[in-house]
Each structure stands twice: as C-alpha cells, then as structure tokens.
Amino acid sequence: MEVMSPLVSERIWALPVSGAAVKFLQYLVFRSELGGHLPVRQKEMAQEYQISQQGVSNLLASLCEINIVLRPEAAERGGNQYRLHPLAAKYESLGQMEAAFRQATADVKAGELASLHLPPYVV
C-alpha cells in the first residue's frame, strides 16, 4: 500500500501555483518512485503528458520555484533529472513516510535540503 504525503493528498489545492501546475504535480506524483525520484526526463514527460517540452519546462519551473520539485545541482545533472521534495513524495508505509519527514526536517534545518515555499497552514 502506498502512502501519500498529506501535502499532496490534503493540501494540494492550497499550493501557490496555477491549476495547470497542480494538475502536472499530480502526474509527477503518479510517475514518481517511492521516495520521490522521477525516472522520466522532460522529453518523456512531454510525450506522456501530451504537451510541448517548453510547456513541461514552464510547469516544472513553477513547481521548482516553491521547491516541491527539486532539480539536482548542475554538477550532479546528467540531463534534467528531477525529484519530488521528500515532504511531497509517496512512500511504501506510514512508518517510512514519518522517517523520511524527520530526516527531511533535519536536513532543512541543517541547510542540506531546500525548504518548501508554501503558505502557512491555517486550521
């Protein structure tokens, strides 16, 4: 059973991006591996999503701006490979998601992982 981040499953509507970017994020979550790695490149995304590569690039840019999609550092790139932020990824179990969230929180505090640029959650 896959477990989705509450950010995606419950708060996706509150993301400060266009409706098209939210819909594209849903596609990215669907295509992602557990933990957030995206095994597809922009060209494949464009073919599967049936839009131009420039359209994919624009949608990714808006999601990268808020750090929900992460782009590897230039030195690590072998073409544009992306991954979902650990706080937005899907996991195999609730325990794995909780452990990943703890690690991501520690990494953000240590400056090793970008923080998400999202509006505050109001109950």
All heavy atoms as an XYZ file, in Angstrom:
954
protein
N       0.839     -1.176      0.000
C       0.000      0.000      0.000
C       0.890      1.248      0.000
O       1.799      1.366      0.794
C      -0.874     -0.020      1.259
C      -1.695      1.226      1.426
S      -2.745      1.165      2.868
C      -1.807      2.192      3.979
N       0.635      2.155     -0.890
C       1.392      3.402     -0.937
C       0.747      4.436     -0.027
O      -0.469      4.495      0.102
C       1.432      3.955     -2.360
C       2.288      3.158     -3.293
C       2.311      3.739     -4.690
O       1.592      4.710     -4.974
O       3.059      3.197     -5.515
N       1.589      5.247      0.593
C       1.128      6.326      1.459
C       1.555      7.639      0.817
O       2.728      7.810      0.475
C       1.743      6.187      2.871
C       1.286      7.323      3.761
C       1.399      4.843      3.482
N       0.619      8.545      0.653
C       0.925      9.840      0.049
C       1.110     10.896      1.122
O       0.434     10.876      2.146
C      -0.204     10.258     -0.891
C      -0.247      9.433     -2.148
S      -1.451     10.060     -3.324
C      -0.748     11.637     -3.701
N       1.982     11.801      0.848
C       2.196     12.942      1.736
C       0.897     13.713      1.902
O       0.181     13.949      0.924
C       3.252     13.860      1.123
O       3.216     15.118      1.744
N       0.591     14.146      3.122
C      -0.604     14.977      3.316
C      -0.540     16.281      2.519
O      -1.562     16.832      2.147
C      -0.614     15.275      4.816
C       0.357     14.361      5.437
C       1.272     13.861      4.366
N       0.656     16.738      2.226
C       0.819     17.943      1.417
C       0.148     17.757      0.059
O      -0.502     18.653     -0.455
C       2.306     18.261      1.227
C       2.637     19.391      0.270
C       2.165     20.719      0.851
C       4.109     19.437     -0.005
N       0.296     16.569     -0.510
C      -0.281     16.287     -1.818
C      -1.718     15.786     -1.674
O      -2.610     16.204     -2.398
C       0.583     15.265     -2.594
C      -0.073     14.860     -3.892
C       1.962     15.851     -2.857
N      -1.952     14.901     -0.726
C      -3.277     14.308     -0.625
C      -4.321     15.236     -0.006
O      -5.506     15.107     -0.296
C      -3.219     12.999      0.167
O      -2.826     13.236      1.501
N      -3.898     16.173      0.831
C      -4.868     17.017      1.530
C      -4.728     18.507      1.247
O      -5.692     19.258      1.404
C      -4.752     16.801      3.043
C      -5.062     15.371      3.449
C      -4.731     15.091      4.901
O      -4.542     16.056      5.676
O      -4.653     13.903      5.250
N      -3.537     18.969      0.872
C      -3.303     20.412      0.759
C      -2.914     20.875     -0.647
O      -2.537     22.025     -0.835
C      -2.189     20.832      1.727
C      -2.485     20.597      3.177
C      -3.392     21.618      3.781
N      -2.802     22.940      3.635
C      -3.493     24.064      3.649
N      -4.771     24.039      3.798
N      -2.893     25.212      3.516
N      -3.037     19.997     -1.627
C      -2.601     20.364     -2.974
C      -3.356     21.592     -3.496
O      -2.797     22.412     -4.223
C      -2.723     19.155     -3.933
C      -1.905     19.395     -5.196
C      -4.169     18.817     -4.213
C      -1.703     18.153     -6.044
N      -4.573     21.762     -3.091
C      -5.388     22.888     -3.544
C      -4.834     24.235     -3.072
O      -5.137     25.270     -3.653
C      -6.835     22.729     -3.073
C      -6.936     22.593     -1.575
C      -6.923     21.431     -0.862
C      -7.003     23.640     -0.616
N      -6.987     21.683      0.484
C      -7.045     23.037      0.670
C      -7.032     25.034     -0.693
C      -7.115     23.776      1.849
C      -7.112     25.765      0.487
C      -7.153     25.133      1.736
N      -4.033     24.229     -2.004
C      -3.521     25.476     -1.430
C      -2.164     25.895     -2.002
O      -1.627     26.918     -1.601
C      -3.412     25.338      0.089
N      -1.604     25.109     -2.906
C      -0.292     25.455     -3.457
C      -0.370     26.766     -4.238
O      -1.318     26.995     -4.988
C       0.216     24.341     -4.368
C       0.516     23.012     -3.690
C       0.946     21.974     -4.714
C       1.577     23.169     -2.619
N       0.632     27.622     -4.086
C       0.622     28.926     -4.758
C       1.113     28.844     -6.207
O       2.048     29.536     -6.607
C       1.563     29.763     -3.888
C       2.558     28.767     -3.377
C       1.760     27.497     -3.159
N       0.484     27.959     -6.978
C       0.811     27.783     -8.394
C      -0.500     27.677     -9.170
O      -1.570     27.529     -8.588
C       1.690     26.527     -8.640
C       3.064     26.683     -8.024
C       1.016     25.270     -8.116
N      -0.395     27.709    -10.475
C      -1.581     27.642    -11.327
C      -2.257     26.269    -11.236
O      -1.642     25.280    -10.812
C      -1.186     27.898    -12.785
O      -0.423     26.807    -13.271
N      -3.497     26.220    -11.665
C      -4.218     24.950    -11.726
C      -3.519     23.953    -12.634
O      -3.489     22.749    -12.349
N      -2.937     24.456    -13.729
C      -2.205     23.560    -14.643
C      -1.001     22.945    -13.944
O      -0.696     21.760    -14.142
C      -1.771     24.333    -15.883
N      -0.314     23.718    -13.106
C       0.852     23.198    -12.379
C       0.423     22.184    -11.326
O       1.105     21.181    -11.108
C       1.637     24.338    -11.743
N      -0.712     22.419    -10.670
C      -1.233     21.460     -9.686
C      -1.563     20.142    -10.381
O      -1.216     19.067     -9.886
C      -2.469     22.029     -8.956
C      -3.197     20.950     -8.175
C      -2.057     23.170     -8.039
N      -2.208     20.235    -11.525
C      -2.542     19.020    -12.281
C      -1.268     18.291    -12.720
O      -1.183     17.066    -12.646
C      -3.401     19.393    -13.491
C      -3.926     18.206    -14.250
C      -4.847     18.648    -15.376
C      -5.277     17.445    -16.200
N      -6.069     17.846    -17.364
N      -0.262     19.040    -13.152
C       1.000     18.431    -13.564
C       1.695     17.781    -12.372
O       2.284     16.709    -12.500
C       1.904     19.477    -14.224
C       3.123     18.893    -14.867
C       3.018     18.091    -15.988
C       4.387     19.140    -14.351
C       4.143     17.542    -16.590
C       5.516     18.605    -14.941
C       5.396     17.798    -16.064
N       1.601     18.399    -11.193
C       2.170     17.791     -9.991
C       1.512     16.449     -9.704
O       2.190     15.500     -9.316
C       2.027     18.733     -8.793
C       2.490     18.173     -7.454
C       3.969     17.777     -7.485
C       2.228     19.182     -6.334
N       0.224     16.348     -9.918
C      -0.456     15.061     -9.727
C       0.122     14.008    -10.674
O       0.329     12.860    -10.282
C      -1.956     15.214     -9.939
C      -2.618     16.007     -8.838
C      -4.079     16.281     -9.116
O      -4.467     16.578    -10.242
N      -4.893     16.193     -8.072
N       0.393     14.402    -11.904
C       1.039     13.497    -12.857
C       2.417     13.088    -12.343
O       2.784     11.907    -12.383
C       1.143     14.168    -14.237
C       2.212     13.578    -15.127
C       2.003     12.368    -15.780
C       3.433     14.222    -15.286
C       2.995     11.816    -16.583
C       4.425     13.675    -16.085
C       4.204     12.476    -16.730
O       5.192     11.929    -17.516
N       3.193     14.059    -11.844
C       4.542     13.758    -11.343
C       4.494     12.792    -10.164
O       5.322     11.880    -10.072
C       5.273     15.042    -10.942
C       5.604     16.015    -12.070
C       6.242     17.276    -11.504
C       6.493     15.372    -13.119
N       3.554     12.976     -9.260
C       3.413     12.056     -8.124
C       3.092     10.660     -8.644
O       3.666      9.672     -8.188
C       2.343     12.555     -7.133
C       2.032     11.492     -6.081
C       2.793     13.842     -6.454
N       2.197     10.577     -9.609
C       1.845      9.285    -10.210
C       3.072      8.612    -10.823
O       3.294      7.421    -10.641
C       0.751      9.474    -11.268
C       0.500      8.249    -12.097
C      -0.187      7.172    -11.578
C       0.974      8.174    -13.405
C      -0.404      6.028    -12.345
C       0.765      7.038    -14.170
C       0.065      5.968    -13.636
N       3.914      9.380    -11.529
C       5.078      8.828    -12.224
C       6.282      8.614    -11.318
O       7.222      7.929    -11.680
C       5.494      9.756    -13.376
C       4.589      9.678    -14.562
C       4.592      8.290    -15.208
N       5.688      8.195    -16.139
C       6.622      7.241    -16.113
N       6.612      6.305    -15.234
N       7.577      7.230    -17.021
N       6.254      9.195    -10.133
C       7.420      9.113     -9.255
C       7.559      7.740     -8.621
O       6.592      6.989     -8.482
C       7.337     10.173     -8.153
O       6.307      9.878     -7.237
N       8.790      7.454     -8.237
C       9.064      6.245     -7.473
C       8.851      6.566     -6.000
O       8.747      7.735     -5.617
C      10.511      5.807     -7.720
C      10.761      5.415     -9.155
C      12.226      5.117     -9.467
O      13.108      5.431     -8.634
O      12.475      4.601    -10.561
N       8.779      5.531     -5.171
C       8.661      5.756     -3.739
C       9.841      6.586     -3.268
O      10.976      6.345     -3.664
C       8.604      4.424     -2.993
C       7.409      3.531     -3.342
C       7.522      2.188     -2.636
C       6.095      4.203     -3.007
N       9.592      7.611     -2.486
C      10.653      8.499     -2.018
C      10.827      9.737     -2.878
O      11.525     10.657     -2.495
N      10.206      9.770     -4.058
C      10.181     10.991     -4.851
C      11.008     11.059     -6.119
O      10.883     12.015     -6.879
N      11.886     10.066     -6.368
C      12.689     10.126     -7.604
C      11.762     10.062     -8.819
O      10.838      9.261     -8.876
C      13.687      8.971     -7.660
C      14.416      8.886     -8.966
N      15.372      9.806     -9.338
C      14.297      8.015     -9.996
C      15.821      9.490    -10.555
N      15.181      8.413    -10.965
N      12.037     10.915     -9.796
C      11.270     10.916    -11.047
C      12.117     10.255    -12.133
O      13.124     10.822    -12.555
C      10.900     12.345    -11.446
C       9.846     12.969    -10.535
C       9.806     14.473    -10.694
C       8.493     12.353    -10.830
N      11.730      9.057    -12.576
C      12.542      8.313    -13.528
C      12.367      8.750    -14.985
O      12.883      8.102    -15.884
C      12.055      6.881    -13.333
C      10.621      7.037    -12.963
C      10.561      8.298    -12.139
N      11.640      9.824    -15.213
C      11.402     10.300    -16.578
C      12.066     11.646    -16.790
O      12.185     12.451    -15.873
C       9.887     10.407    -16.887
C       9.248      9.049    -16.979
C       9.169     11.264    -15.874
N      12.489     11.882    -18.011
C      13.096     13.157    -18.382
C      12.023     14.034    -19.028
O      10.940     13.578    -19.352
C      14.255     12.920    -19.344
C      15.352     12.051    -18.720
C      16.659     12.240    -19.480
N      17.696     11.335    -19.025
C      18.432     11.510    -17.933
N      18.222     12.545    -17.161
N      19.370     10.659    -17.613
N      12.363     15.296    -19.215
C      11.396     16.247    -19.762
C      10.796     15.792    -21.089
O       9.601     15.962    -21.314
C      12.043     17.622    -19.941
C      12.173     18.392    -18.662
C      12.604     19.831    -18.912
O      12.479     20.360    -20.003
N      13.129     20.453    -17.882
N      11.624     15.238    -21.958
C      11.129     14.796    -23.270
C      10.059     13.730    -23.101
O       9.007     13.773    -23.760
C      12.293     14.266    -24.114
C      11.900     13.863    -25.511
C      13.099     13.413    -26.326
C      12.672     13.030    -27.724
N      13.809     12.632    -28.551
N      10.299     12.773    -22.204
C       9.309     11.719    -21.953
C       8.061     12.294    -21.290
O       6.937     11.886    -21.613
C       9.907     10.637    -21.057
C      11.073      9.898    -21.698
C      11.863      9.100    -20.669
O      12.386      9.716    -19.714
O      11.940      7.886    -20.837
N       8.258     13.237    -20.369
C       7.107     13.876    -19.730
C       6.231     14.543    -20.777
O       5.002     14.428    -20.732
C       7.571     14.920    -18.708
C       8.217     14.361    -17.482
S       8.737     15.760    -16.411
C       9.900     14.932    -15.339
N       6.852     15.257    -21.696
C       6.112     15.964    -22.742
C       5.306     14.984    -23.590
O       4.131     15.234    -23.899
C       7.064     16.775    -23.615
N       5.919     13.862    -23.952
C       5.219     12.867    -24.749
C       4.048     12.263    -23.982
O       2.941     12.152    -24.510
C       6.181     11.762    -25.198
C       7.190     12.226    -26.210
C       8.289     11.203    -26.460
O       8.506     10.297    -25.671
N       9.003     11.381    -27.565
N       4.292     11.876    -22.745
C       3.243     11.249    -21.933
C       2.121     12.217    -21.581
O       0.947     11.855    -21.599
C       3.829     10.683    -20.636
C       4.718      9.494    -20.834
C       5.318      8.980    -19.544
O       5.006      9.492    -18.447
O       6.123      8.047    -19.632
N       2.475     13.443    -21.259
C       1.502     14.445    -20.825
C       0.863     15.160    -22.017
O      -0.073     15.918    -21.863
C       2.187     15.435    -19.885
C       1.248     16.136    -18.944
C       0.585     15.448    -17.932
C       1.019     17.503    -19.056
C      -0.272     16.099    -17.065
C       0.164     18.160    -18.182
C      -0.481     17.455    -17.200
O      -1.335     18.109    -16.342
N       1.415     14.918    -23.192
C       0.918     15.433    -24.467
C       0.926     16.967    -24.528
O      -0.045     17.608    -24.916
C      -0.473     14.882    -24.767
C      -0.460     13.378    -24.895
C      -1.817     12.783    -25.186
O      -2.813     13.481    -25.282
N      -1.847     11.470    -25.343
N       2.081     17.522    -24.125
C       2.321     18.956    -24.291
C       3.748     19.116    -24.807
O       4.512     18.157    -24.851
C       2.121     19.760    -22.987
C       3.097     19.308    -21.888
C       0.684     19.665    -22.505
C       3.064     20.175    -20.634
N       4.107     20.319    -25.165
C       5.462     20.570    -25.674
C       6.482     20.477    -24.542
O       6.139     20.592    -23.363
C       5.535     21.960    -26.306
O       5.420     22.956    -25.293
N       7.739     20.286    -24.926
C       8.807     20.285    -23.926
C       8.894     21.636    -23.232
O       9.189     21.702    -22.036
C      10.145     19.919    -24.572
C      10.272     18.426    -24.834
C      11.638     18.066    -25.354
O      11.807     17.821    -26.534
N      12.618     18.037    -24.475
N       8.623     22.714    -23.966
C       8.621     24.041    -23.356
C       7.507     24.142    -22.321
O       7.686     24.736    -21.257
C       8.461     25.138    -24.414
C       8.567     26.538    -23.839
C       9.894     26.808    -23.155
O      10.953     26.544    -23.706
N       9.851     27.325    -21.939
N       6.357     23.548    -22.615
C       5.260     23.529    -21.647
C       5.646     22.790    -20.377
O       5.364     23.247    -19.260
N       6.319     21.645    -20.540
C       6.800     20.886    -19.381
C       7.800     21.733    -18.598
O       7.730     21.814    -17.371
C       7.436     19.542    -19.815
C       8.219     18.907    -18.679
C       6.371     18.594    -20.321
N       8.707     22.369    -19.306
C       9.715     23.205    -18.667
C       9.062     24.321    -17.848
O       9.467     24.592    -16.714
C      10.645     23.789    -19.726
O      11.640     24.566    -19.127
N       8.039     24.957    -18.398
C       7.344     26.029    -17.687
C       6.639     25.514    -16.435
O       6.681     26.152    -15.374
C       6.334     26.724    -18.604
C       6.994     27.499    -19.724
O       8.179     27.822    -19.673
N       6.234     27.767    -20.773
N       5.975     24.363    -16.551
C       5.278     23.786    -15.392
C       6.277     23.371    -14.312
O       6.060     23.625    -13.122
C       4.420     22.597    -15.825
C       3.204     22.950    -16.682
C       2.582     21.686    -17.275
C       2.176     23.729    -15.867
N       7.368     22.753    -14.733
C       8.403     22.358    -13.765
C       9.001     23.581    -13.085
O       9.263     23.558    -11.878
C       9.502     21.542    -14.450
C       9.156     20.091    -14.766
C      10.223     19.480    -15.668
C       8.992     19.281    -13.489
N       9.220     24.649    -13.837
C       9.812     25.865    -13.264
C       8.953     26.405    -12.131
O       9.476     26.789    -11.082
C      10.010     26.920    -14.352
N       7.636     26.418    -12.326
C       6.772     26.948    -11.264
C       6.786     26.037    -10.041
O       6.724     26.519     -8.904
C       5.343     27.168    -11.768
O       4.720     25.952    -12.088
N       6.902     24.727    -10.240
C       6.966     23.791     -9.108
C       8.342     23.821     -8.442
O       8.447     23.635     -7.227
C       6.604     22.383     -9.578
C       5.155     22.225    -10.060
C       4.948     20.884    -10.734
C       4.169     22.435     -8.922
N       9.384     24.078     -9.224
C      10.733     24.217     -8.652
C      10.852     25.509     -7.847
O      11.579     25.554     -6.858
C      11.786     24.186     -9.751
S      12.052     22.551    -10.477
N      10.138     26.538     -8.257
C      10.165     27.815     -7.540
C       9.742     27.669     -6.088
O      10.264     28.343     -5.210
C       9.225     28.828     -8.218
C       9.913     29.895     -8.973
C       8.917     30.851     -9.602
O       8.025     31.366     -8.897
O       9.042     31.079    -10.811
N       8.787     26.792     -5.838
C       8.312     26.587     -4.467
C       8.980     25.369     -3.820
O       8.626     24.970     -2.723
C       6.770     26.476     -4.402
C       6.250     25.297     -5.234
C       6.121     27.790     -4.820
C       4.771     25.004     -5.061
N       9.935     24.784     -4.535
C      10.748     23.651     -4.060
C       9.953     22.369     -3.822
O      10.424     21.484     -3.126
C      11.545     24.015     -2.796
C      12.620     25.010     -3.080
O      13.158     25.053     -4.183
N      12.941     25.839     -2.112
N       8.783     22.253     -4.412
C       8.056     20.996     -4.284
C       8.650     19.965     -5.241
O       8.602     18.777     -5.013
C       6.540     21.193     -4.482
C       5.783     20.045     -3.835
C       6.171     21.376     -5.935
C       4.346     20.359     -3.509
N       9.250     20.464     -6.333
C      10.055     19.650     -7.239
C      11.471     20.181     -7.128
O      11.702     21.394     -7.163
C       9.552     19.728     -8.695
C      10.498     19.015     -9.645
C       8.145     19.145     -8.810
N      12.416     19.274     -6.963
C      13.814     19.655     -6.793
C      14.610     19.269     -8.026
O      14.430     18.184     -8.586
C      14.398     18.967     -5.555
C      13.680     19.281     -4.242
C      14.236     18.416     -3.126
C      13.789     20.752     -3.895
N      15.476     20.156     -8.424
C      16.371     19.951     -9.557
C      17.765     19.717     -8.989
O      18.201     20.478     -8.136
C      16.342     21.212    -10.419
C      17.163     21.155    -11.657
C      17.066     22.457    -12.432
N      15.712     22.645    -12.948
C      15.078     23.812    -13.000
N      15.648     24.904    -12.544
N      13.878     23.891    -13.499
N      18.462     18.681     -9.439
C      19.813     18.436     -8.911
C      20.748     19.591     -9.242
O      20.534     20.327    -10.196
C      20.272     17.165     -9.612
C      19.160     16.694    -10.451
C      18.081     17.722    -10.461
N      21.785     19.728     -8.429
C      22.814     20.721     -8.699
C      23.423     20.437    -10.065
O      23.464     19.294    -10.509
C      23.903     20.666     -7.627
C      23.408     21.021     -6.238
C      22.890     22.442     -6.143
O      23.472     23.348     -6.765
O      21.877     22.639     -5.450
N      23.930     21.456    -10.719
C      24.476     21.318    -12.072
C      25.523     20.219    -12.163
O      25.569     19.475    -13.139
C      25.054     22.650    -12.539
N      26.352     20.083    -11.146
C      27.410     19.067    -11.167
C      26.845     17.653    -11.112
O      27.465     16.710    -11.567
C      28.367     19.289    -10.003
N      25.636     17.504    -10.559
C      25.029     16.177    -10.414
C      24.144     15.806    -11.598
O      23.688     14.679    -11.700
C      24.160     16.142     -9.143
C      24.905     16.408     -7.872
C      23.943     16.549     -6.688
O      22.776     16.128     -6.805
O      24.370     17.074     -5.660
N      23.874     16.744    -12.461
C      22.929     16.510    -13.547
C      23.529     15.654    -14.649
O      24.651     15.831    -15.053
C      22.477     17.819    -14.178
C      21.618     18.633    -13.280
C      21.102     19.825    -14.042
N      20.721     20.855    -13.082
C      20.276     22.025    -13.403
N      20.147     22.357    -14.651
N      19.961     22.894    -12.477
N      22.733     14.749    -15.130
C      23.052     14.011    -16.340
C      21.863     14.195    -17.252
O      21.167     13.257    -17.564
N      21.591     15.409    -17.630
C      20.318     15.758    -18.230
C      19.434     16.225    -17.082
O      19.793     16.085    -15.923
N      18.309     16.780    -17.392
C      17.459     17.309    -16.327
C      16.686     16.203    -15.631
O      15.649     15.770    -16.107
C      16.499     18.368    -16.871
C      17.196     19.681    -17.109
O      18.215     19.954    -16.503
N      16.650     20.482    -17.997
N      17.221     15.744    -14.532
C      16.511     14.785    -13.691
C      15.960     15.537    -12.502
O      16.632     16.388    -11.932
C      17.441     13.671    -13.231
C      17.765     12.703    -14.340
C      18.296     11.397    -13.770
O      18.414     11.207    -12.584
N      18.612     10.483    -14.649
N      14.765     15.191    -12.134
C      14.095     15.880    -11.048
C      13.669     14.862    -10.001
O      13.639     13.658    -10.248
C      12.849     16.601    -11.574
C      13.173     17.674    -12.574
C      13.265     17.383    -13.934
C      13.384     18.979    -12.168
C      13.568     18.371    -14.855
C      13.694     19.976    -13.078
C      13.779     19.662    -14.424
O      14.086     20.645    -15.325
N      13.290     15.396     -8.826
C      12.689     14.553     -7.804
C      11.719     15.409     -7.016
O      11.845     16.637     -6.970
C      13.738     13.930     -6.898
C      14.513     14.889     -6.040
C      15.580     14.155     -5.212
N      16.430     15.090     -4.524
C      16.302     15.405     -3.228
N      15.386     14.830     -2.499
N      17.113     16.282     -2.680
N      10.763     14.759     -6.426
C       9.836     15.464     -5.560
C      10.517     15.726     -4.223
O      11.327     14.910     -3.773
C       8.575     14.628     -5.334
C       7.724     14.348     -6.571
C       6.595     13.398     -6.226
C       7.179     15.633     -7.154
N      10.189     16.825     -3.620
C      10.689     17.101     -2.269
C      10.231     15.955     -1.374
O       9.106     15.454     -1.526
C      10.114     18.440     -1.783
C      10.787     18.971     -0.572
N      10.586     18.418      0.681
C      11.654     20.008     -0.404
C      11.294     19.092      1.561
N      11.963     20.067      0.930
N      11.070     15.507     -0.450
C      10.664     14.394      0.426
C       9.350     14.637      1.171
O       8.631     13.687      1.486
C      11.828     14.274      1.416
C      12.998     14.849      0.704
C      12.447     15.933     -0.180
N       9.006     15.896      1.414
C       7.751     16.198      2.100
C       6.546     16.130      1.165
O       5.411     16.280      1.608
C       7.822     17.573      2.770
C       8.896     17.729      3.851
C       8.922     19.149      4.386
C       8.684     16.726      4.977
N       6.782     15.886     -0.123
C       5.697     15.775     -1.100
C       5.664     14.417     -1.784
O       4.821     14.178     -2.638
C       5.840     16.869     -2.152
N       6.570     13.537     -1.427
C       6.687     12.239     -2.101
C       5.709     11.209     -1.531
O       5.068     11.432     -0.512
C       8.124     11.722     -1.955
N       5.628     10.077     -2.220
C       4.845      8.950     -1.710
C       5.812      7.906     -1.158
O       6.975      7.854     -1.560
C       3.955      8.359     -2.803
C       4.707      7.820     -4.007
C       3.752      7.394     -5.108
C       4.545      6.936     -6.328
N       3.695      6.661     -7.472
N       5.307      7.104     -0.231
C       6.146      6.122      0.456
C       5.424      4.782      0.547
O       4.212      4.705      0.366
C       6.526      6.639      1.852
C       7.367      7.883      1.773
C       6.789      9.150      1.792
C       8.736      7.792      1.597
C       7.565     10.292      1.661
C       9.524      8.929      1.466
C       8.925     10.166      1.501
O       9.695     11.289      1.353
N       6.204      3.754      0.864
C       5.662      2.409      0.953
C       4.779      2.225      2.185
O       3.813      1.475      2.152
C       6.797      1.383      0.976
C       6.319     -0.044      0.832
C       7.470     -1.021      0.646
O       8.596     -0.598      0.350
O       7.211     -2.214      0.803
N       5.109      2.924      3.264
C       4.337      2.771      4.501
C       4.321      4.081      5.275
O       5.146      4.977      5.024
C       4.945      1.675      5.379
O       6.209      2.100      5.871
N       3.431      4.167      6.225
C       3.361      5.343      7.078
C       4.661      5.512      7.858
O       5.169      6.622      8.001
C       2.173      5.227      8.035
C       1.906      6.424      8.928
C       1.660      7.684      8.120
C       0.722      6.146      9.843
N       5.226      4.413      8.334
C       6.492      4.467      9.073
C       7.616      5.024      8.226
O       8.422      5.834      8.709
N       7.700      4.600      6.961
C       8.738      5.123      6.072
C       8.530      6.610      5.795
O       9.487      7.377      5.729
C       8.776      4.334      4.764
C       9.381      2.967      4.910
C       9.474      2.238      3.574
O       8.945      2.674      2.560
N      10.145      1.094      3.590
N       7.267      7.012      5.642
C       6.987      8.426      5.401
C       7.383      9.250      6.625
O       8.030     10.296      6.485
C       5.516      8.653      5.073
C       5.202     10.110      4.763
S       3.495     10.420      4.276
C       2.667     10.210      5.847
N       7.029      8.786      7.809
C       7.377      9.530      9.023
C       8.892      9.644      9.182
O       9.405     10.712      9.538
C       6.747      8.860     10.244
C       5.235      9.043     10.285
C       4.552      8.200     11.361
O       5.189      7.278     11.924
O       3.369      8.479     11.637
N       9.617      8.563      8.908
C      11.085      8.600      8.999
C      11.657      9.570      7.963
O      12.573     10.348      8.268
C      11.662      7.198      8.802
N      11.114      9.546      6.748
C      11.586     10.459      5.702
C      11.290     11.908      6.070
O      12.108     12.805      5.825
C      10.941     10.105      4.366
N      10.148     12.163      6.678
C       9.787     13.519      7.094
C      10.734     14.003      8.193
O      11.155     15.163      8.192
C       8.345     13.580      7.582
C       7.316     13.647      6.492
C       7.598     13.262      5.190
C       6.041     14.101      6.766
C       6.643     13.320      4.189
C       5.079     14.175      5.776
C       5.371     13.792      4.487
N      11.065     13.137      9.149
C      12.005     13.515     10.211
C      13.363     13.859      9.609
O      13.984     14.862      9.967
C      12.147     12.388     11.249
C      11.010     12.318     12.241
C      11.301     11.373     13.387
N      11.525      9.995     12.969
C      10.569      9.097     12.759
N       9.299      9.418     12.932
N      10.864      7.866     12.392
N      13.828     13.025      8.680
C      15.117     13.268      8.040
C      15.077     14.551      7.216
O      16.011     15.353      7.258
C      15.517     12.078      7.160
C      16.885     12.220      6.522
C      18.001     12.277      7.556
O      18.097     11.395      8.397
N      18.836     13.315      7.508
N      14.005     14.764      6.472
C      13.881     15.972      5.660
C      13.868     17.218      6.538
O      14.519     18.222      6.217
C      12.613     15.910      4.810
N      13.172     17.151      7.656
C      13.127     18.287      8.576
C      14.523     18.595      9.115
O      14.939     19.757      9.163
C      12.139     18.007      9.729
O      10.848     17.769      9.167
C      12.066     19.168     10.693
N      15.249     17.560      9.494
C      16.625     17.742      9.983
C      17.516     18.305      8.876
O      18.335     19.204      9.127
C      17.181     16.415     10.499
N      17.352     17.798      7.653
C      18.160     18.278      6.528
C      17.867     19.738      6.201
O      18.779     20.508      5.862
C      17.937     17.404      5.290
C      18.529     16.011      5.432
O      19.312     15.766      6.385
O      18.177     15.144      4.600
N      16.600     20.143      6.290
C      16.242     21.546      6.044
C      16.892     22.417      7.108
O      17.507     23.447      6.798
C      14.707     21.740      6.019
C      14.344     23.214      6.078
C      14.108     21.090      4.775
N      16.788     22.005      8.367
C      17.383     22.783      9.463
C      18.896     22.890      9.315
O      19.488     23.908      9.653
C      17.033     22.153     10.805
C      15.597     22.379     11.200
C      15.284     21.739     12.539
C      13.819     21.950     12.891
N      13.451     21.283     14.144
N      19.522     21.840      8.770
C      20.981     21.836      8.584
C      21.401     22.555      7.304
O      22.586     22.678      7.015
C      21.495     20.397      8.573
N      20.444     22.988      6.512
C      20.754     23.674      5.262
C      21.134     22.743      4.124
O      21.655     23.182      3.107
N      20.849     21.459      4.266
C      21.211     20.473      3.246
C      20.070     20.171      2.280
O      20.263     19.473      1.292
C      21.666     19.177      3.924
C      22.909     19.364      4.769
C      23.246     18.150      5.613
O      22.571     17.107      5.488
O      24.192     18.247      6.415
N      18.884     20.685      2.586
C      17.706     20.467      1.754
C      16.931     21.774      1.713
O      16.761     22.435      2.741
C      16.841     19.342      2.350
C      15.535     19.002      1.635
C      15.807     18.445      0.231
C      14.726     17.990      2.461
N      16.460     22.118      0.530
C      15.671     23.345      0.384
C      14.353     23.211      1.133
O      13.734     22.141      1.127
C      15.409     23.607     -1.091
N      13.935     24.301      1.756
C      12.630     24.277      2.414
C      11.551     24.586      1.379
O      11.809     25.225      0.359
C      12.579     25.277      3.566
O      12.759     26.578      3.079
N      10.358     24.122      1.658
C       9.232     24.399      0.776
C       8.801     25.854      0.936
O       8.830     26.391      2.043
C       8.055     23.479      1.127
C       8.284     21.993      0.874
C       7.161     21.173      1.500
C       8.386     21.709     -0.607
N       8.425     26.475     -0.143
C       7.923     27.854     -0.112
C       6.412     27.808     -0.289
O       5.886     27.948     -1.387
C       8.558     28.694     -1.220
C      10.038     28.803     -1.105
N      10.672     29.366     -0.018
C      11.015     28.403     -1.939
C      11.966     29.314     -0.192
N      12.213     28.717     -1.342
N       5.730     27.555      0.832
C       4.283     27.383      0.812
C       3.622     28.330      1.795
O       4.242     28.730      2.787
C       3.924     25.942      1.181
C       4.556     24.858      0.324
C       4.188     23.480      0.869
C       4.120     24.979     -1.113
N       2.346     28.645      1.555
C       1.642     29.488      2.531
C       1.467     28.715      3.845
O       1.423     27.490      3.830
C       0.297     29.756      1.866
C       0.135     28.722      0.818
C       1.522     28.269      0.430
N       1.388     29.430      4.951
C       1.212     28.733      6.234
C      -0.119     27.994      6.270
O      -1.092     28.417      5.649
C       1.249     29.861      7.271
C       1.028     31.113      6.520
C       1.405     30.872      5.097
N      -0.132     26.917      6.988
C      -1.330     26.111      7.144
C      -2.174     26.709      8.255
O      -1.694     26.933      9.352
C      -0.955     24.665      7.496
C      -2.149     23.762      7.668
C      -2.853     23.315      6.563
C      -2.559     23.355      8.925
C      -3.947     22.483      6.702
C      -3.656     22.532      9.080
C      -4.346     22.093      7.963
O      -5.429     21.276      8.097
N      -3.406     27.023      7.952
C      -4.312     27.583      8.951
C      -5.448     26.610      9.164
O      -6.083     26.158      8.223
C      -4.865     28.943      8.476
C      -5.826     29.518      9.502
C      -3.738     29.909      8.187
N      -5.696     26.272     10.428
C      -6.767     25.329     10.746
C      -8.063     26.078     10.910
O      -8.155     27.122     11.445
C      -6.432     24.547     12.040
C      -7.548     23.594     12.372
C      -5.122     23.839     11.878
